[in-house]
Amino acid sequence: MPKILVTNDDGIDSEGIKALADSLSSLGEIIVVAPSTDMTAVSHSLTLHSPLRIEKRDEGRYAVTGTPTDC
């Protein structure tokens, strides 16, 4: 079964990322990695001088204290 990475810039709790992950679930193992907060309009930014923290929210769902690119 393939692994499918789903990410966004709207944050881990956005309805859109939940809907996308649900719609893809029959195609493989879904892994969601997204910013812990809404990071709209900073998609190409990188976190260079701060540690990144990763929080496991549920099985296959992770929130990152960074930008979408960090995810």
mmCIF file of the N, C-alpha and C atoms, coordinates in Angstrom:
data_MODEL
# 
_entry.id   MODEL 
# 
loop_
_atom_site.group_PDB 
_atom_site.id 
_atom_site.type_symbol 
_atom_site.label_atom_id 
_atom_site.label_alt_id 
_atom_site.label_comp_id 
_atom_site.label_asym_id 
_atom_site.label_entity_id 
_atom_site.label_seq_id 
_atom_site.pdbx_PDB_ins_code 
_atom_site.Cartn_x 
_atom_site.Cartn_y 
_atom_site.Cartn_z 
_atom_site.occupancy 
_atom_site.B_iso_or_equiv 
_atom_site.pdbx_formal_charge 
_atom_site.auth_seq_id 
_atom_site.auth_comp_id 
_atom_site.auth_asym_id 
_atom_site.auth_atom_id 
_atom_site.pdbx_PDB_model_num 
ATOM 1   N N  . MET A 1 1  ? 0.842   -1.172 0.000  1.00 0.00 ? 1  MET A N  1 
ATOM 2   C CA . MET A 1 1  ? 0.000   0.000  0.000  1.00 0.00 ? 1  MET A CA 1 
ATOM 3   C C  . MET A 1 1  ? 0.895   1.246  0.000  1.00 0.00 ? 1  MET A C  1 
ATOM 4   N N  . PRO A 1 2  ? 0.675   2.189  -0.898 1.00 0.00 ? 2  PRO A N  1 
ATOM 5   C CA . PRO A 1 2  ? 1.518   3.385  -0.955 1.00 0.00 ? 2  PRO A CA 1 
ATOM 6   C C  . PRO A 1 2  ? 1.276   4.312  0.232  1.00 0.00 ? 2  PRO A C  1 
ATOM 7   N N  . LYS A 1 3  ? 2.298   5.087  0.552  1.00 0.00 ? 3  LYS A N  1 
ATOM 8   C CA . LYS A 1 3  ? 2.165   6.128  1.571  1.00 0.00 ? 3  LYS A CA 1 
ATOM 9   C C  . LYS A 1 3  ? 1.941   7.452  0.855  1.00 0.00 ? 3  LYS A C  1 
ATOM 10  N N  . ILE A 1 4  ? 0.970   8.215  1.325  1.00 0.00 ? 4  ILE A N  1 
ATOM 11  C CA . ILE A 1 4  ? 0.619   9.490  0.712  1.00 0.00 ? 4  ILE A CA 1 
ATOM 12  C C  . ILE A 1 4  ? 0.782   10.585 1.757  1.00 0.00 ? 4  ILE A C  1 
ATOM 13  N N  . LEU A 1 5  ? 1.642   11.558 1.464  1.00 0.00 ? 5  LEU A N  1 
ATOM 14  C CA . LEU A 1 5  ? 1.862   12.688 2.362  1.00 0.00 ? 5  LEU A CA 1 
ATOM 15  C C  . LEU A 1 5  ? 0.913   13.818 1.986  1.00 0.00 ? 5  LEU A C  1 
ATOM 16  N N  . VAL A 1 6  ? 0.182   14.316 2.976  1.00 0.00 ? 6  VAL A N  1 
ATOM 17  C CA . VAL A 1 6  ? -0.739  15.435 2.777  1.00 0.00 ? 6  VAL A CA 1 
ATOM 18  C C  . VAL A 1 6  ? -0.275  16.580 3.675  1.00 0.00 ? 6  VAL A C  1 
ATOM 19  N N  . THR A 1 7  ? -0.130  17.765 3.092  1.00 0.00 ? 7  THR A N  1 
ATOM 20  C CA . THR A 1 7  ? 0.250   18.942 3.866  1.00 0.00 ? 7  THR A CA 1 
ATOM 21  C C  . THR A 1 7  ? -0.472  20.160 3.304  1.00 0.00 ? 7  THR A C  1 
ATOM 22  N N  . ASN A 1 8  ? -0.403  21.271 4.013  1.00 0.00 ? 8  ASN A N  1 
ATOM 23  C CA . ASN A 1 8  ? -1.056  22.497 3.558  1.00 0.00 ? 8  ASN A CA 1 
ATOM 24  C C  . ASN A 1 8  ? -0.416  23.691 4.248  1.00 0.00 ? 8  ASN A C  1 
ATOM 25  N N  . ASP A 1 9  ? -0.973  24.864 4.012  1.00 0.00 ? 9  ASP A N  1 
ATOM 26  C CA . ASP A 1 9  ? -0.513  26.049 4.737  1.00 0.00 ? 9  ASP A CA 1 
ATOM 27  C C  . ASP A 1 9  ? -1.591  26.608 5.659  1.00 0.00 ? 9  ASP A C  1 
ATOM 28  N N  . ASP A 1 10 ? -2.737  25.942 5.708  1.00 0.00 ? 10 ASP A N  1 
ATOM 29  C CA . ASP A 1 10 ? -3.854  26.397 6.543  1.00 0.00 ? 10 ASP A CA 1 
ATOM 30  C C  . ASP A 1 10 ? -3.809  25.843 7.963  1.00 0.00 ? 10 ASP A C  1 
ATOM 31  N N  . GLY A 1 11 ? -2.929  24.895 8.223  1.00 0.00 ? 11 GLY A N  1 
ATOM 32  C CA . GLY A 1 11 ? -2.797  24.338 9.560  1.00 0.00 ? 11 GLY A CA 1 
ATOM 33  C C  . GLY A 1 11 ? -3.428  22.965 9.707  1.00 0.00 ? 11 GLY A C  1 
ATOM 34  N N  . ILE A 1 12 ? -2.977  22.250 10.705 1.00 0.00 ? 12 ILE A N  1 
ATOM 35  C CA . ILE A 1 12 ? -3.390  20.868 10.946 1.00 0.00 ? 12 ILE A CA 1 
ATOM 36  C C  . ILE A 1 12 ? -4.881  20.740 11.232 1.00 0.00 ? 12 ILE A C  1 
ATOM 37  N N  . ASP A 1 13 ? -5.498  21.765 11.789 1.00 0.00 ? 13 ASP A N  1 
ATOM 38  C CA . ASP A 1 13 ? -6.908  21.688 12.169 1.00 0.00 ? 13 ASP A CA 1 
ATOM 39  C C  . ASP A 1 13 ? -7.871  22.203 11.098 1.00 0.00 ? 13 ASP A C  1 
ATOM 40  N N  . SER A 1 14 ? -7.376  22.523 9.912  1.00 0.00 ? 14 SER A N  1 
ATOM 41  C CA . SER A 1 14 ? -8.267  23.046 8.868  1.00 0.00 ? 14 SER A CA 1 
ATOM 42  C C  . SER A 1 14 ? -9.190  21.949 8.343  1.00 0.00 ? 14 SER A C  1 
ATOM 43  N N  . GLU A 1 15 ? -10.390 22.343 7.986  1.00 0.00 ? 15 GLU A N  1 
ATOM 44  C CA . GLU A 1 15 ? -11.361 21.385 7.443  1.00 0.00 ? 15 GLU A CA 1 
ATOM 45  C C  . GLU A 1 15 ? -10.892 20.828 6.103  1.00 0.00 ? 15 GLU A C  1 
ATOM 46  N N  . GLY A 1 16 ? -10.203 21.650 5.313  1.00 0.00 ? 16 GLY A N  1 
ATOM 47  C CA . GLY A 1 16 ? -9.757  21.215 3.991  1.00 0.00 ? 16 GLY A CA 1 
ATOM 48  C C  . GLY A 1 16 ? -8.783  20.058 4.034  1.00 0.00 ? 16 GLY A C  1 
ATOM 49  N N  . ILE A 1 17 ? -7.827  20.096 4.950  1.00 0.00 ? 17 ILE A N  1 
ATOM 50  C CA . ILE A 1 17 ? -6.843  19.015 5.014  1.00 0.00 ? 17 ILE A CA 1 
ATOM 51  C C  . ILE A 1 17 ? -7.487  17.730 5.527  1.00 0.00 ? 17 ILE A C  1 
ATOM 52  N N  . LYS A 1 18 ? -8.465  17.873 6.419  1.00 0.00 ? 18 LYS A N  1 
ATOM 53  C CA . LYS A 1 18 ? -9.191  16.692 6.894  1.00 0.00 ? 18 LYS A CA 1 
ATOM 54  C C  . LYS A 1 18 ? -9.975  16.060 5.752  1.00 0.00 ? 18 LYS A C  1 
ATOM 55  N N  . ALA A 1 19 ? -10.657 16.882 4.957  1.00 0.00 ? 19 ALA A N  1 
ATOM 56  C CA . ALA A 1 19 ? -11.442 16.368 3.834  1.00 0.00 ? 19 ALA A CA 1 
ATOM 57  C C  . ALA A 1 19 ? -10.547 15.712 2.793  1.00 0.00 ? 19 ALA A C  1 
ATOM 58  N N  . LEU A 1 20 ? -9.396  16.317 2.507  1.00 0.00 ? 20 LEU A N  1 
ATOM 59  C CA . LEU A 1 20 ? -8.471  15.743 1.532  1.00 0.00 ? 20 LEU A CA 1 
ATOM 60  C C  . LEU A 1 20 ? -7.940  14.400 2.010  1.00 0.00 ? 20 LEU A C  1 
ATOM 61  N N  . ALA A 1 21 ? -7.514  14.337 3.262  1.00 0.00 ? 21 ALA A N  1 
ATOM 62  C CA . ALA A 1 21 ? -7.001  13.080 3.812  1.00 0.00 ? 21 ALA A CA 1 
ATOM 63  C C  . ALA A 1 21 ? -8.071  11.995 3.787  1.00 0.00 ? 21 ALA A C  1 
ATOM 64  N N  . ASP A 1 22 ? -9.288  12.340 4.156  1.00 0.00 ? 22 ASP A N  1 
ATOM 65  C CA . ASP A 1 22 ? -10.387 11.365 4.129  1.00 0.00 ? 22 ASP A CA 1 
ATOM 66  C C  . ASP A 1 22 ? -10.654 10.868 2.716  1.00 0.00 ? 22 ASP A C  1 
ATOM 67  N N  . SER A 1 23 ? -10.630 11.770 1.738  1.00 0.00 ? 23 SER A N  1 
ATOM 68  C CA . SER A 1 23 ? -10.939 11.372 0.363  1.00 0.00 ? 23 SER A CA 1 
ATOM 69  C C  . SER A 1 23 ? -9.852  10.501 -0.247 1.00 0.00 ? 23 SER A C  1 
ATOM 70  N N  . LEU A 1 24 ? -8.626  10.587 0.261  1.00 0.00 ? 24 LEU A N  1 
ATOM 71  C CA . LEU A 1 24 ? -7.519  9.787  -0.268 1.00 0.00 ? 24 LEU A CA 1 
ATOM 72  C C  . LEU A 1 24 ? -7.309  8.477  0.484  1.00 0.00 ? 24 LEU A C  1 
ATOM 73  N N  . SER A 1 25 ? -8.009  8.277  1.572  1.00 0.00 ? 25 SER A N  1 
ATOM 74  C CA . SER A 1 25 ? -7.730  7.148  2.465  1.00 0.00 ? 25 SER A CA 1 
ATOM 75  C C  . SER A 1 25 ? -7.856  5.784  1.798  1.00 0.00 ? 25 SER A C  1 
ATOM 76  N N  . SER A 1 26 ? -8.666  5.662  0.783  1.00 0.00 ? 26 SER A N  1 
ATOM 77  C CA . SER A 1 26 ? -8.809  4.363  0.114  1.00 0.00 ? 26 SER A CA 1 
ATOM 78  C C  . SER A 1 26 ? -7.641  4.068  -0.826 1.00 0.00 ? 26 SER A C  1 
ATOM 79  N N  . LEU A 1 27 ? -6.781  5.052  -1.076 1.00 0.00 ? 27 LEU A N  1 
ATOM 80  C CA . LEU A 1 27 ? -5.676  4.879  -2.024 1.00 0.00 ? 27 LEU A CA 1 
ATOM 81  C C  . LEU A 1 27 ? -4.370  4.452  -1.372 1.00 0.00 ? 27 LEU A C  1 
ATOM 82  N N  . GLY A 1 28 ? -4.271  4.566  -0.053 1.00 0.00 ? 28 GLY A N  1 
ATOM 83  C CA . GLY A 1 28 ? -3.033  4.207  0.617  1.00 0.00 ? 28 GLY A CA 1 
ATOM 84  C C  . GLY A 1 28 ? -3.007  4.702  2.047  1.00 0.00 ? 28 GLY A C  1 
ATOM 85  N N  . GLU A 1 29 ? -1.839  4.584  2.656  1.00 0.00 ? 29 GLU A N  1 
ATOM 86  C CA . GLU A 1 29 ? -1.642  5.062  4.027  1.00 0.00 ? 29 GLU A CA 1 
ATOM 87  C C  . GLU A 1 29 ? -1.438  6.573  3.987  1.00 0.00 ? 29 GLU A C  1 
ATOM 88  N N  . ILE A 1 30 ? -2.311  7.297  4.637  1.00 0.00 ? 30 ILE A N  1 
ATOM 89  C CA . ILE A 1 30 ? -2.259  8.756  4.623  1.00 0.00 ? 30 ILE A CA 1 
ATOM 90  C C  . ILE A 1 30 ? -1.474  9.252  5.831  1.00 0.00 ? 30 ILE A C  1 
ATOM 91  N N  . ILE A 1 31 ? -0.499  10.117 5.576  1.00 0.00 ? 31 ILE A N  1 
ATOM 92  C CA . ILE A 1 31 ? 0.266   10.762 6.636  1.00 0.00 ? 31 ILE A CA 1 
ATOM 93  C C  . ILE A 1 31 ? 0.078   12.261 6.454  1.00 0.00 ? 31 ILE A C  1 
ATOM 94  N N  . VAL A 1 32 ? -0.480  12.913 7.461  1.00 0.00 ? 32 VAL A N  1 
ATOM 95  C CA . VAL A 1 32 ? -0.731  14.350 7.420  1.00 0.00 ? 32 VAL A CA 1 
ATOM 96  C C  . VAL A 1 32 ? 0.320   15.041 8.279  1.00 0.00 ? 32 VAL A C  1 
ATOM 97  N N  . VAL A 1 33 ? 1.059   15.960 7.678  1.00 0.00 ? 33 VAL A N  1 
ATOM 98  C CA . VAL A 1 33 ? 2.042   16.771 8.392  1.00 0.00 ? 33 VAL A CA 1 
ATOM 99  C C  . VAL A 1 33 ? 1.777   18.215 7.982  1.00 0.00 ? 33 VAL A C  1 
ATOM 100 N N  . ALA A 1 34 ? 1.362   19.027 8.930  1.00 0.00 ? 34 ALA A N  1 
ATOM 101 C CA . ALA A 1 34 ? 0.983   20.403 8.619  1.00 0.00 ? 34 ALA A CA 1 
ATOM 102 C C  . ALA A 1 34 ? 1.375   21.320 9.766  1.00 0.00 ? 34 ALA A C  1 
ATOM 103 N N  . PRO A 1 35 ? 1.456   22.618 9.488  1.00 0.00 ? 35 PRO A N  1 
ATOM 104 C CA . PRO A 1 35 ? 1.776   23.564 10.558 1.00 0.00 ? 35 PRO A CA 1 
ATOM 105 C C  . PRO A 1 35 ? 0.751   23.490 11.689 1.00 0.00 ? 35 PRO A C  1 
ATOM 106 N N  . SER A 1 36 ? 1.205   23.752 12.896 1.00 0.00 ? 36 SER A N  1 
ATOM 107 C CA . SER A 1 36 ? 0.302   23.698 14.047 1.00 0.00 ? 36 SER A CA 1 
ATOM 108 C C  . SER A 1 36 ? -0.689  24.862 14.050 1.00 0.00 ? 36 SER A C  1 
ATOM 109 N N  . THR A 1 37 ? -0.394  25.923 13.303 1.00 0.00 ? 37 THR A N  1 
ATOM 110 C CA . THR A 1 37 ? -1.298  27.067 13.165 1.00 0.00 ? 37 THR A CA 1 
ATOM 111 C C  . THR A 1 37 ? -1.409  27.447 11.696 1.00 0.00 ? 37 THR A C  1 
ATOM 112 N N  . ASP A 1 38 ? -2.352  28.294 11.382 1.00 0.00 ? 38 ASP A N  1 
ATOM 113 C CA . ASP A 1 38 ? -2.537  28.783 10.014 1.00 0.00 ? 38 ASP A CA 1 
ATOM 114 C C  . ASP A 1 38 ? -1.294  29.562 9.584  1.00 0.00 ? 38 ASP A C  1 
ATOM 115 N N  . MET A 1 39 ? -0.681  29.137 8.488  1.00 0.00 ? 39 MET A N  1 
ATOM 116 C CA . MET A 1 39 ? 0.518   29.792 7.962  1.00 0.00 ? 39 MET A CA 1 
ATOM 117 C C  . MET A 1 39 ? 0.292   30.249 6.523  1.00 0.00 ? 39 MET A C  1 
ATOM 118 N N  . THR A 1 40 ? -0.937  30.632 6.203  1.00 0.00 ? 40 THR A N  1 
ATOM 119 C CA . THR A 1 40 ? -1.260  31.091 4.861  1.00 0.00 ? 40 THR A CA 1 
ATOM 120 C C  . THR A 1 40 ? -0.345  32.248 4.462  1.00 0.00 ? 40 THR A C  1 
ATOM 121 N N  . ALA A 1 41 ? 0.141   32.199 3.230  1.00 0.00 ? 41 ALA A N  1 
ATOM 122 C CA . ALA A 1 41 ? 0.986   33.229 2.612  1.00 0.00 ? 41 ALA A CA 1 
ATOM 123 C C  . ALA A 1 41 ? 2.447   33.173 3.050  1.00 0.00 ? 41 ALA A C  1 
ATOM 124 N N  . VAL A 1 42 ? 2.862   32.138 3.751  1.00 0.00 ? 42 VAL A N  1 
ATOM 125 C CA . VAL A 1 42 ? 4.283   31.977 4.087  1.00 0.00 ? 42 VAL A CA 1 
ATOM 126 C C  . VAL A 1 42 ? 4.806   30.637 3.564  1.00 0.00 ? 42 VAL A C  1 
ATOM 127 N N  . SER A 1 43 ? 4.183   30.125 2.538  1.00 0.00 ? 43 SER A N  1 
ATOM 128 C CA . SER A 1 43 ? 4.450   28.769 2.060  1.00 0.00 ? 43 SER A CA 1 
ATOM 129 C C  . SER A 1 43 ? 5.909   28.477 1.749  1.00 0.00 ? 43 SER A C  1 
ATOM 130 N N  . HIS A 1 44 ? 6.678   29.437 1.254  1.00 0.00 ? 44 HIS A N  1 
ATOM 131 C CA . HIS A 1 44 ? 8.068   29.166 0.871  1.00 0.00 ? 44 HIS A CA 1 
ATOM 132 C C  . HIS A 1 44 ? 9.073   29.533 1.961  1.00 0.00 ? 44 HIS A C  1 
ATOM 133 N N  . SER A 1 45 ? 8.611   29.988 3.087  1.00 0.00 ? 45 SER A N  1 
ATOM 134 C CA . SER A 1 45 ? 9.507   30.353 4.183  1.00 0.00 ? 45 SER A CA 1 
ATOM 135 C C  . SER A 1 45 ? 10.074  29.104 4.846  1.00 0.00 ? 45 SER A C  1 
ATOM 136 N N  . LEU A 1 46 ? 11.273  29.230 5.367  1.00 0.00 ? 46 LEU A N  1 
ATOM 137 C CA . LEU A 1 46 ? 11.923  28.155 6.119  1.00 0.00 ? 46 LEU A CA 1 
ATOM 138 C C  . LEU A 1 46 ? 12.218  28.635 7.533  1.00 0.00 ? 46 LEU A C  1 
ATOM 139 N N  . THR A 1 47 ? 12.178  27.731 8.474  1.00 0.00 ? 47 THR A N  1 
ATOM 140 C CA . THR A 1 47 ? 12.597  28.035 9.838  1.00 0.00 ? 47 THR A CA 1 
ATOM 141 C C  . THR A 1 47 ? 14.062  27.652 9.949  1.00 0.00 ? 47 THR A C  1 
ATOM 142 N N  . LEU A 1 48 ? 14.925  28.646 10.153 1.00 0.00 ? 48 LEU A N  1 
ATOM 143 C CA . LEU A 1 48 ? 16.362  28.385 10.162 1.00 0.00 ? 48 LEU A CA 1 
ATOM 144 C C  . LEU A 1 48 ? 17.001  28.522 11.539 1.00 0.00 ? 48 LEU A C  1 
ATOM 145 N N  . HIS A 1 49 ? 16.477  29.379 12.385 1.00 0.00 ? 49 HIS A N  1 
ATOM 146 C CA . HIS A 1 49 ? 17.166  29.680 13.641 1.00 0.00 ? 49 HIS A CA 1 
ATOM 147 C C  . HIS A 1 49 ? 16.351  29.346 14.882 1.00 0.00 ? 49 HIS A C  1 
ATOM 148 N N  . SER A 1 50 ? 15.356  28.519 14.729 1.00 0.00 ? 50 SER A N  1 
ATOM 149 C CA . SER A 1 50 ? 14.534  28.084 15.858 1.00 0.00 ? 50 SER A CA 1 
ATOM 150 C C  . SER A 1 50 ? 14.330  26.579 15.759 1.00 0.00 ? 50 SER A C  1 
ATOM 151 N N  . PRO A 1 51 ? 14.229  25.901 16.881 1.00 0.00 ? 51 PRO A N  1 
ATOM 152 C CA . PRO A 1 51 ? 13.971  24.459 16.815 1.00 0.00 ? 51 PRO A CA 1 
ATOM 153 C C  . PRO A 1 51 ? 12.551  24.182 16.325 1.00 0.00 ? 51 PRO A C  1 
ATOM 154 N N  . LEU A 1 52 ? 12.396  23.111 15.578 1.00 0.00 ? 52 LEU A N  1 
ATOM 155 C CA . LEU A 1 52 ? 11.073  22.662 15.150 1.00 0.00 ? 52 LEU A CA 1 
ATOM 156 C C  . LEU A 1 52 ? 10.574  21.635 16.146 1.00 0.00 ? 52 LEU A C  1 
ATOM 157 N N  . ARG A 1 53 ? 9.326   21.741 16.487 1.00 0.00 ? 53 ARG A N  1 
ATOM 158 C CA . ARG A 1 53 ? 8.708   20.767 17.383 1.00 0.00 ? 53 ARG A CA 1 
ATOM 159 C C  . ARG A 1 53 ? 7.613   20.055 16.610 1.00 0.00 ? 53 ARG A C  1 
ATOM 160 N N  . ILE A 1 54 ? 7.548   18.759 16.801 1.00 0.00 ? 54 ILE A N  1 
ATOM 161 C CA . ILE A 1 54 ? 6.541   17.939 16.126 1.00 0.00 ? 54 ILE A CA 1 
ATOM 162 C C  . ILE A 1 54 ? 5.661   17.312 17.187 1.00 0.00 ? 54 ILE A C  1 
ATOM 163 N N  . GLU A 1 55 ? 4.364   17.477 17.025 1.00 0.00 ? 55 GLU A N  1 
ATOM 164 C CA . GLU A 1 55 ? 3.395   16.916 17.962 1.00 0.00 ? 55 GLU A CA 1 
ATOM 165 C C  . GLU A 1 55 ? 2.525   15.910 17.221 1.00 0.00 ? 55 GLU A C  1 
ATOM 166 N N  . LYS A 1 56 ? 2.501   14.681 17.709 1.00 0.00 ? 56 LYS A N  1 
ATOM 167 C CA . LYS A 1 56 ? 1.620   13.677 17.123 1.00 0.00 ? 56 LYS A CA 1 
ATOM 168 C C  . LYS A 1 56 ? 0.208   13.937 17.626 1.00 0.00 ? 56 LYS A C  1 
ATOM 169 N N  . ARG A 1 57 ? -0.716  14.217 16.713 1.00 0.00 ? 57 ARG A N  1 
ATOM 170 C CA . ARG A 1 57 ? -2.102  14.512 17.084 1.00 0.00 ? 57 ARG A CA 1 
ATOM 171 C C  . ARG A 1 57 ? -2.941  13.241 17.141 1.00 0.00 ? 57 ARG A C  1 
ATOM 172 N N  . ASP A 1 58 ? -2.803  12.420 16.140 1.00 0.00 ? 58 ASP A N  1 
ATOM 173 C CA . ASP A 1 58 ? -3.493  11.136 16.030 1.00 0.00 ? 58 ASP A CA 1 
ATOM 174 C C  . ASP A 1 58 ? -2.582  10.229 15.226 1.00 0.00 ? 58 ASP A C  1 
ATOM 175 N N  . GLU A 1 59 ? -3.004  9.006  15.017 1.00 0.00 ? 59 GLU A N  1 
ATOM 176 C CA . GLU A 1 59 ? -2.235  8.104  14.164 1.00 0.00 ? 59 GLU A CA 1 
ATOM 177 C C  . GLU A 1 59 ? -2.140  8.705  12.763 1.00 0.00 ? 59 GLU A C  1 
ATOM 178 N N  . GLY A 1 60 ? -0.921  8.949  12.304 1.00 0.00 ? 60 GLY A N  1 
ATOM 179 C CA . GLY A 1 60 ? -0.715  9.487  10.964 1.00 0.00 ? 60 GLY A CA 1 
ATOM 180 C C  . GLY A 1 60 ? -0.957  10.980 10.821 1.00 0.00 ? 60 GLY A C  1 
ATOM 181 N N  . ARG A 1 61 ? -1.120  11.723 11.942 1.00 0.00 ? 61 ARG A N  1 
ATOM 182 C CA . ARG A 1 61 ? -1.352  13.173 11.896 1.00 0.00 ? 61 ARG A CA 1 
ATOM 183 C C  . ARG A 1 61 ? -0.363  13.878 12.821 1.00 0.00 ? 61 ARG A C  1 
ATOM 184 N N  . TYR A 1 62 ? 0.418   14.799 12.230 1.00 0.00 ? 62 TYR A N  1 
ATOM 185 C CA . TYR A 1 62 ? 1.465   15.480 12.975 1.00 0.00 ? 62 TYR A CA 1 
ATOM 186 C C  . TYR A 1 62 ? 1.385   16.988 12.760 1.00 0.00 ? 62 TYR A C  1 
ATOM 187 N N  . ALA A 1 63 ? 1.508   17.752 13.841 1.00 0.00 ? 63 ALA A N  1 
ATOM 188 C CA . ALA A 1 63 ? 1.543   19.211 13.780 1.00 0.00 ? 63 ALA A CA 1 
ATOM 189 C C  . ALA A 1 63 ? 2.985   19.660 13.995 1.00 0.00 ? 63 ALA A C  1 
ATOM 190 N N  . VAL A 1 64 ? 3.440   20.600 13.177 1.00 0.00 ? 64 VAL A N  1 
ATOM 191 C CA . VAL A 1 64 ? 4.810   21.097 13.231 1.00 0.00 ? 64 VAL A CA 1 
ATOM 192 C C  . VAL A 1 64 ? 4.783   22.581 13.583 1.00 0.00 ? 64 VAL A C  1 
ATOM 193 N N  . THR A 1 65 ? 5.646   22.997 14.504 1.00 0.00 ? 65 THR A N  1 
ATOM 194 C CA . THR A 1 65 ? 5.732   24.418 14.860 1.00 0.00 ? 65 THR A CA 1 
ATOM 195 C C  . THR A 1 65 ? 6.647   25.124 13.874 1.00 0.00 ? 65 THR A C  1 
ATOM 196 N N  . GLY A 1 66 ? 6.281   25.075 12.632 1.00 0.00 ? 66 GLY A N  1 
ATOM 197 C CA . GLY A 1 66 ? 7.075   25.696 11.579 1.00 0.00 ? 66 GLY A CA 1 
ATOM 198 C C  . GLY A 1 66 ? 6.192   26.042 10.401 1.00 0.00 ? 66 GLY A C  1 
ATOM 199 N N  . THR A 1 67 ? 6.822   26.287 9.284  1.00 0.00 ? 67 THR A N  1 
ATOM 200 C CA . THR A 1 67 ? 6.115   26.687 8.073  1.00 0.00 ? 67 THR A CA 1 
ATOM 201 C C  . THR A 1 67 ? 5.730   25.461 7.245  1.00 0.00 ? 67 THR A C  1 
ATOM 202 N N  . PRO A 1 68 ? 4.909   25.638 6.220  1.00 0.00 ? 68 PRO A N  1 
ATOM 203 C CA . PRO A 1 68 ? 4.565   24.514 5.346  1.00 0.00 ? 68 PRO A CA 1 
ATOM 204 C C  . PRO A 1 68 ? 5.801   23.856 4.721  1.00 0.00 ? 68 PRO A C  1 
ATOM 205 N N  . THR A 1 69 ? 6.805   24.645 4.368  1.00 0.00 ? 69 THR A N  1 
ATOM 206 C CA . THR A 1 69 ? 8.025   24.077 3.796  1.00 0.00 ? 69 THR A CA 1 
ATOM 207 C C  . THR A 1 69 ? 8.746   23.200 4.811  1.00 0.00 ? 69 THR A C  1 
ATOM 208 N N  . ASP A 1 70 ? 8.732   23.577 6.064  1.00 0.00 ? 70 ASP A N  1 
ATOM 209 C CA . ASP A 1 70 ? 9.331   22.752 7.113  1.00 0.00 ? 70 ASP A CA 1 
ATOM 210 C C  . ASP A 1 70 ? 8.632   21.397 7.219  1.00 0.00 ? 70 ASP A C  1 
ATOM 211 N N  . CYS A 1 71 ? 7.342   21.398 6.967  1.00 0.00 ? 71 CYS A N  1 
ATOM 212 C CA . CYS A 1 71 ? 6.575   20.157 7.073  1.00 0.00 ? 71 CYS A CA 1 
ATOM 213 C C  . CYS A 1 71 ? 7.013   19.157 6.021  1.00 0.00 ? 71 CYS A C  1 
# 
